[in-house]
Amino acid sequence: MRGRTLALAALCIAALAATTPAAAGDFTAHLAGRNEVPPVDTRAQGQVKVSFDDAGTTGAFRLITANIQNVTQAHIHCGPPGANGPVVLFLFGFVTGGVNVNGILAQGTFTGSNIIPRAPSAVCPGGVGDLAGLIAQVQAGNAYVNVHTVQNPGGEVRGQLQPAE
């Protein structure tokens, strides 16, 4: 009898886990020129925190930069370390001449309507079609934040999103 009770409890837990969305969580990245592809020699750096609600319907971010000039835009890209991938979410810009910010460059919230859909590719397996797709890429370690400048339009500082500790 005890064995059946334990088996039934395990089955109930497994069913609950299968029907309950995984908590999306908090992710951070330190942004540096050495993380760019190819690497950029710069004193600039940044820090970003991205959080998703447990229902996976909204996200929030805060992007801080230092020692950087002429920032034109910032995004979340789909892609692994060492490869450039497509933009899937704008965090800042586009500002033609750029801005100089030592501190909070951008912060805000986003939903699925802000996602730029991307088809599956070698650097973005499974693609990103909606917010759930972005969350999956971030959780898999396959998303990074990139800050672009006038002098480095491909990106001056970059960091791979990782679970916050």
SULTA-V444608 format. One record per pair of residues at least 12 apart in sequence whose C-alpha atoms are under 6 Angstrom apart, sorted by sequence separation. I is the first residue (numbers start at 1). J is the second residue. D is the distance in whole Angstrom. If there is no record, write none. Layout:
i: <I | I>
j: <J | J>
d: <D | D>
This chain:
i: <49 | 76 | 117 | 146 | 32 | 49 | 76 | 145 | 31 | 48 | 75 | 145 | 31 | 48 | 75 | 115 | 144 | 30 | 31 | 47 | 75 | 144 | 30 | 47 | 74 | 144 | 29 | 46 | 74 | 112 | 143 | 29 | 46 | 73 | 112 | 28 | 45 | 73 | 28 | 45 | 72 | 73 | 27 | 44 | 72 | 27 | 44 | 72 | 26 | 44 | 26 | 25 | 72 | 89 | 25 | 71 | 88 | 24 | 70 | 71 | 88 | 70 | 24 | 70 | 23 | 69 | 66 | 65 | 65 | 85 | 64 | 64 | 63 | 64 | 63 | 63 | 79 | 62 | 79 | 61 | 78 | 61 | 60 | 60 | 59 | 59 | 58 | 58 | 80 | 79 | 78 | 79 | 78 | 77 | 77 | 76 | 76 | 75 | 75 | 74 | 74 | 74 | 73 | 72 | 71 | 72 | 71 | 70 | 70 | 36 | 33 | 35 | 33 | 32 | 31 | 32 | 31 | 31 | 30 | 29 | 29 | 29 | 28 | 27 | 28 | 27 | 27 | 28 | 27 | 26>
j: <61 | 88 | 129 | 158 | 45 | 62 | 89 | 158 | 45 | 62 | 89 | 159 | 46 | 63 | 90 | 130 | 159 | 46 | 47 | 63 | 91 | 160 | 47 | 64 | 91 | 161 | 47 | 64 | 92 | 130 | 161 | 48 | 65 | 92 | 131 | 48 | 65 | 93 | 49 | 66 | 93 | 94 | 49 | 66 | 94 | 50 | 67 | 95 | 50 | 68 | 51 | 51 | 98 | 115 | 52 | 98 | 115 | 52 | 98 | 99 | 116 | 99 | 54 | 100 | 54 | 100 | 102 | 102 | 103 | 123 | 103 | 104 | 104 | 105 | 105 | 106 | 123 | 107 | 124 | 107 | 124 | 108 | 108 | 109 | 109 | 110 | 110 | 111 | 142 | 142 | 142 | 143 | 143 | 143 | 144 | 144 | 145 | 145 | 146 | 146 | 147 | 148 | 148 | 148 | 148 | 149 | 149 | 149 | 150 | 158 | 156 | 158 | 157 | 157 | 157 | 158 | 158 | 159 | 159 | 159 | 160 | 161 | 161 | 161 | 162 | 162 | 163 | 164 | 164 | 164>
d: <5 | 6 | 4 | 4 | 5 | 5 | 5 | 6 | 5 | 6 | 6 | 5 | 5 | 4 | 4 | 6 | 5 | 6 | 6 | 6 | 5 | 4 | 5 | 5 | 5 | 5 | 6 | 5 | 5 | 5 | 6 | 5 | 4 | 5 | 5 | 5 | 6 | 4 | 4 | 6 | 6 | 5 | 6 | 6 | 5 | 5 | 4 | 5 | 6 | 5 | 4 | 6 | 4 | 5 | 5 | 4 | 6 | 5 | 4 | 5 | 5 | 5 | 5 | 5 | 5 | 5 | 4 | 6 | 5 | 6 | 5 | 4 | 6 | 5 | 6 | 5 | 5 | 4 | 6 | 5 | 6 | 6 | 6 | 4 | 5 | 5 | 6 | 5 | 5 | 5 | 6 | 5 | 4 | 6 | 5 | 6 | 5 | 6 | 6 | 6 | 4 | 6 | 5 | 6 | 6 | 5 | 4 | 5 | 6 | 6 | 6 | 5 | 4 | 4 | 5 | 5 | 4 | 4 | 5 | 5 | 6 | 5 | 5 | 6 | 5 | 5 | 4 | 5 | 5 | 5>
